Amino acid sequence: MNKEDLRELENDIEEALDGMDYEIPYDTESYIETKDGVRYGICEVTFDVTSFDDSIPDNWDEDAENVVADAVREWGGSYYWEDHSIIVSVRS
């Protein structure tokens, strides 16, 4: 995965989150990591839960996970939660 592909992955995730029925405050950070000789594109999506208001339902995390999972599936990647962040990983 190169930086251009990584930016496209990040855009796909952002478009998925921005397409939800309500806005969730979040930031993304992307980078390339090599582990055991294998390159991975990593995109971290961190949700700013301190900025949440009454317009965000209690099941926001399930909704966010569903749209991110759909976006990541097309890249053949995987994801996991860490605190209030979804960490996406795509093997090069």
Sine and cosine of phi, psi and omega as CSV:
sin_phi,cos_phi,sin_psi,cos_psi,sin_omega,cos_omega
0.00,0.00,0.73,-0.68,0.06,-1.00
-0.97,-0.26,0.05,-1.00,-0.07,-1.00
-0.90,0.43,-0.55,0.84,0.03,-1.00
-0.91,0.41,-0.71,0.70,0.05,-1.00
-0.89,0.46,-0.66,0.75,-0.01,-1.00
-0.89,0.45,-0.65,0.76,0.04,-1.00
-0.91,0.42,-0.60,0.80,0.04,-1.00
-0.91,0.42,-0.66,0.75,0.08,-1.00
-0.87,0.50,-0.73,0.68,0.01,-1.00
-0.87,0.50,-0.67,0.74,0.04,-1.00
-0.88,0.47,-0.67,0.75,0.02,-1.00
-0.88,0.48,-0.67,0.74,0.01,-1.00
-0.92,0.40,-0.70,0.72,0.01,-1.00
-0.89,0.45,-0.67,0.74,0.03,-1.00
-0.89,0.46,-0.64,0.77,0.02,-1.00
-0.90,0.44,-0.71,0.70,0.00,-1.00
-0.93,0.37,-0.64,0.77,0.00,-1.00
-0.94,0.34,-0.32,0.95,0.00,-1.00
-1.00,0.06,0.01,1.00,0.02,-1.00
-0.94,0.35,0.24,-0.97,-0.04,-1.00
-0.95,0.31,-0.19,0.98,0.02,-1.00
-0.57,-0.82,0.34,-0.94,-0.04,-1.00
-1.00,-0.05,0.74,-0.67,0.11,-0.99
-0.91,-0.42,0.82,-0.58,0.05,-1.00
-0.93,0.36,0.80,-0.61,-0.01,-1.00
-0.46,-0.89,0.27,-0.96,0.13,-0.99
-0.75,-0.67,0.46,-0.89,0.07,-1.00
-0.85,-0.52,0.50,-0.87,0.10,-0.99
-0.63,-0.77,0.74,-0.67,-0.04,-1.00
-0.80,-0.60,0.55,-0.83,0.03,-1.00
-0.33,-0.94,0.25,-0.97,0.04,-1.00
-0.96,-0.29,0.70,-0.72,-0.04,-1.00
-0.77,-0.64,0.63,-0.78,0.07,-1.00
-0.92,-0.39,0.80,-0.60,0.00,-1.00
-0.72,-0.69,0.83,-0.56,-0.02,-1.00
0.81,0.59,0.62,0.79,0.04,-1.00
0.98,0.18,0.07,1.00,-0.01,-1.00
-0.93,-0.37,0.73,-0.68,0.02,-1.00
-1.00,0.02,0.66,-0.75,0.04,-1.00
-0.78,-0.63,0.63,-0.78,0.21,-0.98
-1.00,-0.03,0.80,-0.60,-0.04,-1.00
-0.89,-0.45,0.73,-0.68,0.10,-0.99
-0.78,-0.63,0.89,-0.47,0.03,-1.00
-0.98,-0.19,0.80,-0.60,0.05,-1.00
-0.93,-0.37,0.93,-0.37,-0.04,-1.00
-0.95,-0.32,0.84,-0.54,-0.02,-1.00
-1.00,-0.01,0.77,-0.64,-0.03,-1.00
-1.00,0.05,0.98,0.19,-0.09,-1.00
-0.91,0.41,-0.33,0.95,0.04,-1.00
-0.95,0.32,-0.30,0.95,0.01,-1.00
-0.99,-0.13,0.02,1.00,-0.02,-1.00
-0.90,0.43,0.57,-0.82,0.09,-1.00
-0.81,-0.58,-0.16,-0.99,-0.07,-1.00
-0.93,0.38,-0.23,0.97,-0.01,-1.00
-0.98,0.21,-0.20,0.98,-0.02,-1.00
-0.99,-0.14,0.87,-0.49,-0.06,-1.00
-0.94,0.34,0.29,-0.96,-0.01,-1.00
-0.89,0.45,-0.45,0.89,-0.02,-1.00
-1.00,-0.06,0.43,0.90,-0.03,-1.00
-0.82,0.57,-0.61,0.79,-0.06,-1.00
-0.92,0.40,-0.59,0.80,0.06,-1.00
-0.92,0.39,-0.68,0.73,0.02,-1.00
-0.89,0.46,-0.71,0.70,0.00,-1.00
-0.89,0.45,-0.68,0.73,0.01,-1.00
-0.88,0.47,-0.65,0.76,-0.01,-1.00
-0.88,0.47,-0.71,0.70,-0.04,-1.00
-0.95,0.30,-0.59,0.80,0.05,-1.00
-0.92,0.40,-0.68,0.73,0.02,-1.00
-0.86,0.52,-0.66,0.75,0.03,-1.00
-0.89,0.46,-0.68,0.73,0.00,-1.00
-0.92,0.40,-0.65,0.76,-0.05,-1.00
-0.95,0.31,-0.56,0.83,-0.02,-1.00
-0.83,0.56,-0.63,0.77,-0.02,-1.00
-0.92,0.39,-0.35,0.94,0.02,-1.00
-1.00,-0.09,-0.09,1.00,-0.04,-1.00
0.95,0.32,0.44,0.90,-0.05,-1.00
-0.99,-0.16,-0.08,-1.00,0.05,-1.00
-0.71,-0.70,0.15,-0.99,-0.01,-1.00
-0.46,-0.89,0.32,-0.95,0.13,-0.99
-0.46,-0.89,0.35,-0.94,0.03,-1.00
-1.00,-0.02,0.62,-0.79,0.16,-0.99
-0.63,-0.77,0.95,-0.32,-0.12,-0.99
0.83,0.56,-0.88,-0.48,-0.01,-1.00
-0.96,-0.27,0.54,0.84,-0.01,-1.00
-0.77,-0.63,0.57,-0.82,0.19,-0.98
-0.96,-0.26,0.83,-0.56,0.01,-1.00
-0.97,-0.23,0.88,-0.47,-0.02,-1.00
-0.97,-0.23,0.69,-0.73,-0.01,-1.00
-0.74,-0.68,0.77,-0.63,0.04,-1.00
-0.79,-0.62,0.84,-0.54,0.00,-1.00
-0.97,0.25,0.68,-0.73,0.02,-1.00
-0.97,0.26,0.00,0.00,0.00,0.00
